[in-house]
Amino acid sequence: MTVLTYLVPFVFVLTVVVFFHEFGHFLVARWCGVKVDAFSIGFGPELWGREDRKGTRWRVAAIPLGGYVKFHGDANGASAPDLEQIDAMPEAERKVTFFGQPVWKRAAVVLAGPVANFILAIVIFSALFSTYGRIILAPRVASVIAGGAAEKAGFAAGDLVLSIDGQPIESFARMQEAVSASTGKPLKIVVRRGDEEVTLEATPQLREVETALGKTKIGMLGLQASSDPADQREERYGPAESVVLAVQETWMVVERTGGYIAGLIAGREGADQLSGPIGIAQVSGQMAKAIDKVGLSPLFNLIAILSISIGLLNLMPVPLLDGGHLLFYGIEAVRGRALAERTQEYAFRVGLAMVCTLMVFSTYNDLARLVRKLAGSSIQ
């Protein structure tokens, strides 16, 4: 039962994200006139399947760790072309293969997967905002933690933060976002103190914190939020407002994730923050177990964040991923012809090695965190 508690939510979360990613590829392929041979959720032996009137085999497979869309003329689910089969096709049949399309159509089909992930996140965030609204906590300081960056900068209890580096701050959560995203550089912060405005300069202290998906470094000032009911308000949003907020929320996640990836490449961030299937399963299980207390919103929030992360990951210019395909199509558009088959084959092998290495490393991180957690609980 303990295994099922984590496995079932994990499969649900991953299936939703993968389905929409692959459905994006599928829809645009159909619009571009490409014949789709198979749409599979999962890999391996087929558990269920049926064929629609256009010849697409819809299937659910035994290993629920991804999925794929197989276009006509593909040798496998990774969209590698079966050149011998394509060359042997009549001209009319060759026109409905993926590789029989002009480069802009192939690029559109590939790009549609990550775009579908972003759209899914926006839809989920919109639904959450319109259904639950959100509690807005004013950016008022209740107390200043001794020895923190805020105390050194001269913050005082009762200060109301108005702006950070010229950006208006309307909530304590927005202030936390601005501060946590800081890389240790000084921030110019304007506060209202009584009847006057005071400008302070504070350099957030970088602290390593444990999150559900591993350790991460964030900037902290050392401020305690006000718990006065007068500093809290509940906001409800209509459909249009919810969509605007959802787009902003999606972009914020994109910025954070992109910032981490850039920091990882530059050596500013640690790779121990990476998480794989085990970490996602742990978080999914925790969200599912809390449904009776907090409802479904945290679980769907996780789906939205994971969808954005998978969309971004697939846009990386690594052969085998969607971004790698887009890179090749860009080169083809500039050169007027595709790269040599042998060059692409070697590139895909390198890409496969990189993806496998990432999976192994992230799984190692998950196992290491799990061992540390179990060791800590046994000591207590």
C-alpha positions as CSV (number, residue, x, y, z in Angstrom):
1,M,0.0,0.0,0.0
2,T,2.9,2.4,0.7
3,V,4.3,1.8,-2.7
4,L,0.9,2.3,-4.3
5,T,0.5,5.6,-2.3
6,Y,3.4,7.0,-4.3
7,L,3.2,5.0,-7.5
8,V,-0.4,5.8,-8.4
9,P,-0.1,9.7,-8.0
10,F,3.3,9.6,-9.9
11,V,1.8,7.7,-12.8
12,F,-1.2,10.1,-12.9
13,V,1.0,13.2,-12.8
14,L,3.4,11.9,-15.4
15,T,0.7,10.6,-17.7
16,V,-1.1,14.0,-17.7
17,V,2.1,15.9,-18.6
18,V,3.2,13.4,-21.2
19,F,-0.2,13.1,-22.8
20,F,-0.5,16.8,-23.4
21,H,3.1,17.0,-24.7
22,E,2.6,14.3,-27.2
23,F,-0.9,15.5,-28.1
24,G,0.7,18.8,-29.1
25,H,2.9,17.0,-31.6
26,F,-0.1,14.9,-32.7
27,L,-2.5,17.8,-33.4
28,V,0.0,20.0,-35.4
29,A,1.1,16.9,-37.3
30,R,-2.5,16.2,-38.3
31,W,-2.9,19.9,-39.3
32,C,0.2,19.7,-41.4
33,G,-1.0,16.6,-43.3
34,V,1.3,14.1,-41.6
35,K,0.0,10.6,-41.1
36,V,0.3,9.4,-37.5
37,D,0.8,5.6,-37.1
38,A,0.7,5.4,-33.3
39,F,0.0,7.5,-30.2
40,S,1.4,5.7,-27.2
41,I,1.3,6.5,-23.5
42,G,4.1,4.5,-22.0
43,F,6.6,2.1,-23.6
44,G,6.8,-1.7,-24.0
45,P,4.0,-4.3,-24.4
46,E,0.6,-2.9,-25.2
47,L,-2.0,-3.2,-22.5
48,W,-4.8,-1.5,-24.4
49,G,-5.2,-0.2,-27.9
50,R,-7.6,0.8,-30.7
51,E,-7.2,2.2,-34.1
52,D,-9.1,5.3,-35.3
53,R,-10.6,5.9,-38.7
54,K,-7.4,7.7,-39.9
55,G,-5.2,4.8,-39.1
56,T,-3.7,6.0,-35.9
57,R,-3.1,3.3,-33.2
58,W,-4.0,4.7,-29.8
59,R,-2.3,2.6,-27.1
60,V,-1.5,2.3,-23.4
61,A,1.8,0.4,-22.8
62,A,3.1,-1.4,-19.7
63,I,5.9,1.0,-18.7
64,P,4.3,4.3,-17.8
65,L,7.5,6.4,-17.9
66,G,6.8,8.6,-20.9
67,G,5.2,8.2,-24.3
68,Y,5.6,8.9,-28.0
69,V,4.0,9.7,-31.3
70,K,5.1,7.6,-34.2
71,F,4.7,9.3,-37.6
72,H,4.4,7.5,-40.9
73,G,7.9,6.7,-42.2
74,D,9.5,6.7,-38.7
75,A,11.6,3.7,-37.8
76,N,10.7,4.1,-34.1
77,G,9.1,6.3,-31.5
78,A,12.1,8.6,-31.4
79,S,11.2,9.9,-34.9
80,A,14.3,8.4,-36.5
81,P,13.5,8.0,-40.2
82,D,13.3,4.6,-41.9
83,L,15.0,5.9,-45.1
84,E,14.8,2.6,-47.0
85,Q,11.1,2.3,-46.3
86,I,10.5,6.0,-47.3
87,D,12.5,5.6,-50.5
88,A,10.4,2.6,-51.5
89,M,7.1,4.5,-51.0
90,P,5.0,5.9,-53.8
91,E,5.2,9.6,-54.1
92,A,1.7,10.1,-52.7
93,E,2.5,8.1,-49.6
94,R,5.8,9.8,-49.1
95,K,4.0,13.2,-48.9
96,V,2.2,12.2,-45.7
97,T,5.4,11.1,-43.9
98,F,7.0,13.4,-41.4
99,F,10.2,13.7,-43.4
100,G,8.3,14.4,-46.5
101,Q,7.3,17.8,-45.1
102,P,9.0,21.1,-45.7
103,V,11.3,22.1,-42.9
104,W,8.9,24.7,-41.4
105,K,6.2,22.1,-41.0
106,R,8.6,19.7,-39.3
107,A,9.8,22.5,-37.0
108,A,6.1,23.4,-36.1
109,V,5.3,19.7,-35.2
110,V,8.4,19.4,-33.0
111,L,7.8,22.8,-31.3
112,A,4.2,21.9,-30.6
113,G,5.1,19.5,-27.8
114,P,6.8,22.0,-25.5
115,V,4.2,24.7,-26.4
116,A,1.5,22.3,-25.3
117,N,3.2,21.9,-21.9
118,F,3.2,25.6,-21.4
119,I,-0.5,25.8,-22.4
120,L,-1.3,23.1,-20.0
121,A,0.4,25.0,-17.2
122,I,-1.5,28.2,-18.1
123,V,-4.8,26.3,-18.1
124,I,-4.2,24.7,-14.7
125,F,-3.0,28.0,-13.1
126,S,-6.0,29.8,-14.6
127,A,-8.4,27.2,-13.2
128,L,-6.8,27.4,-9.7
129,F,-6.9,31.2,-9.7
130,S,-10.5,31.4,-10.8
131,T,-11.6,28.6,-8.5
132,Y,-9.7,29.3,-5.3
133,G,-8.4,32.8,-5.7
134,R,-5.5,33.6,-3.4
135,I,-4.7,35.2,-0.1
136,I,-2.7,38.4,-0.5
137,L,-0.4,39.2,2.4
138,A,0.8,42.8,2.6
139,P,4.6,43.2,2.5
140,R,4.7,44.5,6.0
141,V,7.5,43.6,8.4
142,A,6.4,42.1,11.7
143,S,9.9,41.6,13.1
144,V,13.5,41.6,12.0
145,I,15.6,38.6,12.6
146,A,18.7,39.3,14.6
147,G,22.0,39.1,12.6
148,G,20.2,38.9,9.3
149,A,20.7,41.1,6.2
150,A,17.6,43.1,7.0
151,E,18.9,44.1,10.5
152,K,22.2,45.3,8.9
153,A,20.3,47.3,6.3
154,G,18.3,49.1,9.0
155,F,14.8,47.5,8.6
156,A,12.4,48.1,11.5
157,A,9.1,46.4,12.6
158,G,6.2,48.0,10.9
159,D,8.0,48.9,7.7
160,L,5.9,48.4,4.5
161,V,8.0,47.4,1.5
162,L,6.9,49.5,-1.5
163,S,9.5,48.6,-4.2
164,I,12.7,46.6,-4.8
165,D,15.1,47.9,-7.4
166,G,12.3,50.0,-8.8
167,Q,9.8,47.2,-9.2
168,P,6.6,47.7,-7.2
169,I,6.0,45.2,-4.5
170,E,2.3,44.5,-3.7
171,S,2.6,41.4,-1.5
172,F,4.9,39.6,0.9
173,A,5.1,36.7,-1.6
174,R,6.2,39.0,-4.4
175,M,8.9,40.4,-2.1
176,Q,10.1,36.9,-1.3
177,E,10.3,36.1,-5.0
178,A,12.4,39.2,-5.7
179,V,14.7,38.5,-2.8
180,S,15.1,34.8,-3.3
181,A,16.0,35.3,-6.9
182,S,18.8,37.6,-5.9
183,T,22.3,36.2,-6.5
184,G,23.8,38.0,-3.5
185,K,23.9,41.5,-5.1
186,P,22.7,44.6,-3.2
187,L,19.0,45.5,-3.5
188,K,17.6,49.0,-3.3
189,I,14.5,48.7,-1.2
190,V,12.0,51.5,-0.6
191,V,9.8,51.2,2.5
192,R,7.1,53.3,4.1
193,R,7.9,54.0,7.7
194,G,5.2,56.0,9.4
195,D,4.4,59.0,7.2
196,E,7.7,58.9,5.2
197,E,9.4,56.8,2.6
198,V,12.9,55.4,3.4
199,T,15.4,53.9,1.0
200,L,17.4,51.0,2.3
201,E,20.2,48.9,0.7
202,A,20.3,45.3,1.6
203,T,22.4,42.3,0.3
204,P,20.4,39.1,0.8
205,Q,22.3,36.3,2.4
206,L,22.4,33.1,0.3
207,R,21.1,30.2,2.3
208,E,20.8,26.5,1.3
209,V,17.3,25.2,2.0
210,E,15.7,21.8,1.6
211,T,12.8,21.6,-0.8
212,A,10.6,18.8,-1.9
213,L,12.8,18.2,-4.9
214,G,16.1,18.7,-3.3
215,K,18.4,21.5,-2.0
216,T,18.6,24.9,-3.5
217,K,20.2,28.3,-2.6
218,I,18.0,31.3,-2.2
219,G,18.5,34.9,-1.1
220,M,17.1,35.8,2.4
221,L,16.8,39.1,4.2
222,G,15.6,37.9,7.6
223,L,12.1,39.4,7.8
224,Q,9.0,38.0,9.5
225,A,5.7,38.7,7.8
226,S,2.9,40.4,9.6
227,S,0.1,38.1,10.9
228,D,-2.3,41.0,11.5
229,P,-5.7,40.3,9.8
230,A,-5.6,43.9,8.6
231,D,-2.6,43.0,6.4
232,Q,-4.4,40.1,4.7
233,R,-7.0,40.2,2.0
234,E,-8.6,37.5,-0.2
235,E,-8.8,38.1,-3.9
236,R,-11.0,36.4,-6.4
237,Y,-10.5,36.6,-10.1
238,G,-12.6,36.4,-13.2
239,P,-11.6,34.3,-16.2
240,A,-9.6,37.0,-18.0
241,E,-7.7,38.1,-14.9
242,S,-7.0,34.4,-14.1
243,V,-5.5,33.9,-17.5
244,V,-3.2,37.0,-17.1
245,L,-2.1,35.8,-13.7
246,A,-1.5,32.3,-15.0
247,V,0.7,33.6,-17.8
248,Q,2.7,35.6,-15.3
249,E,3.0,32.6,-13.0
250,T,4.1,30.4,-15.9
251,W,6.7,32.9,-17.0
252,M,8.0,33.2,-13.4
253,V,8.6,29.4,-13.3
254,V,10.3,29.6,-16.7
255,E,12.6,32.4,-15.4
256,R,13.5,30.5,-12.2
257,T,14.1,27.2,-14.1
258,G,16.1,28.9,-16.8
259,G,18.1,30.8,-14.2
260,Y,19.0,27.6,-12.5
261,I,20.0,25.9,-15.8
262,A,22.2,28.9,-16.7
263,G,23.7,28.9,-13.2
264,L,24.4,25.2,-13.5
265,I,26.2,25.6,-16.7
266,A,28.2,28.6,-15.3
267,G,29.0,26.7,-12.2
268,R,27.1,28.9,-9.8
269,E,24.5,26.3,-9.0
270,G,24.9,22.8,-7.6
271,A,23.8,19.7,-9.6
272,D,22.5,18.1,-6.4
273,Q,19.3,20.1,-6.9
274,L,18.4,17.9,-9.9
275,S,15.6,15.4,-9.3
276,G,14.4,12.5,-11.3
277,P,11.4,10.0,-11.3
278,I,11.9,9.0,-7.6
279,G,11.8,12.6,-6.4
280,I,8.7,13.3,-8.5
281,A,7.1,10.2,-7.1
282,Q,7.8,11.3,-3.6
283,V,6.3,14.7,-4.1
284,S,3.3,13.3,-6.0
285,G,2.6,10.9,-3.1
286,Q,2.9,13.7,-0.5
287,M,0.4,15.8,-2.4
288,A,-2.0,12.9,-2.9
289,K,-1.9,12.0,0.8
290,A,-2.8,15.6,1.7
291,I,-5.8,15.8,-0.6
292,D,-8.3,15.3,2.3
293,K,-6.7,18.3,4.1
294,V,-5.8,20.8,1.4
295,G,-7.8,19.5,-1.7
296,L,-6.5,18.9,-5.2
297,S,-5.0,22.3,-5.8
298,P,-1.4,21.4,-4.7
299,L,-1.4,18.2,-6.9
300,F,-2.5,20.2,-9.9
301,N,0.0,22.9,-9.1
302,L,2.7,20.3,-9.2
303,I,1.4,19.1,-12.6
304,A,1.7,22.6,-13.9
305,I,5.2,23.2,-12.6
306,L,6.3,19.8,-13.9
307,S,4.8,20.5,-17.3
308,I,6.7,23.7,-17.6
309,S,10.0,22.0,-16.6
310,I,9.5,19.2,-19.2
311,G,8.6,21.8,-21.8
312,L,11.8,23.7,-21.0
313,L,13.9,20.6,-20.9
314,N,12.7,19.5,-24.3
315,L,13.7,22.9,-25.8
316,M,17.3,22.4,-24.8
317,P,19.4,22.1,-28.0
318,V,20.5,18.5,-27.2
319,P,20.2,15.9,-30.0
320,L,17.3,13.5,-29.3
321,L,15.3,16.2,-27.5
322,D,12.9,18.5,-29.4
323,G,15.4,21.4,-29.1
324,G,18.0,19.3,-30.8
325,H,15.6,18.6,-33.7
326,L,14.8,22.3,-34.0
327,L,18.6,23.0,-34.1
328,F,19.0,20.6,-37.0
329,Y,16.0,22.1,-38.8
330,G,17.5,25.6,-38.3
331,I,20.8,24.4,-39.8
332,E,18.9,22.8,-42.7
333,A,16.9,26.0,-43.4
334,V,20.2,28.0,-43.5
335,R,22.2,25.5,-45.6
336,G,19.3,24.6,-47.9
337,R,19.9,20.9,-47.1
338,A,19.9,18.6,-44.1
339,L,23.1,17.5,-42.4
340,A,24.6,14.2,-43.5
341,E,22.8,11.1,-42.2
342,R,26.0,9.9,-40.5
343,T,26.5,13.3,-38.7
344,Q,22.9,13.2,-37.4
345,E,23.4,9.6,-36.3
346,Y,26.5,10.5,-34.3
347,A,24.8,13.5,-32.8
348,F,21.8,11.5,-31.7
349,R,24.1,9.0,-30.0
350,V,25.8,11.8,-28.1
351,G,22.4,13.2,-27.2
352,L,21.2,9.8,-26.0
353,A,24.3,9.5,-23.8
354,M,23.7,13.0,-22.3
355,V,20.0,12.2,-21.6
356,C,20.9,8.8,-20.0
357,T,23.7,10.5,-17.9
358,L,21.2,13.1,-16.7
359,M,18.6,10.4,-15.8
360,V,21.2,8.3,-13.9
361,F,22.6,11.4,-12.1
362,S,19.1,12.7,-11.1
363,T,18.1,9.2,-9.9
364,Y,21.3,9.0,-7.8
365,N,20.4,12.4,-6.2
366,D,16.9,11.1,-5.4
367,L,18.3,7.9,-3.8
368,A,20.9,9.9,-1.9
369,R,18.2,12.2,-0.5
370,L,16.0,9.2,0.4
371,V,18.9,7.5,2.2
372,R,19.7,10.7,4.2
373,K,16.0,11.0,5.1
374,L,15.7,7.4,6.3
375,A,19.0,7.7,8.2
376,G,17.8,10.9,9.9
377,S,14.5,9.3,10.9
378,S,16.2,6.3,12.4
379,I,18.5,8.5,14.5
380,Q,15.5,10.4,15.9
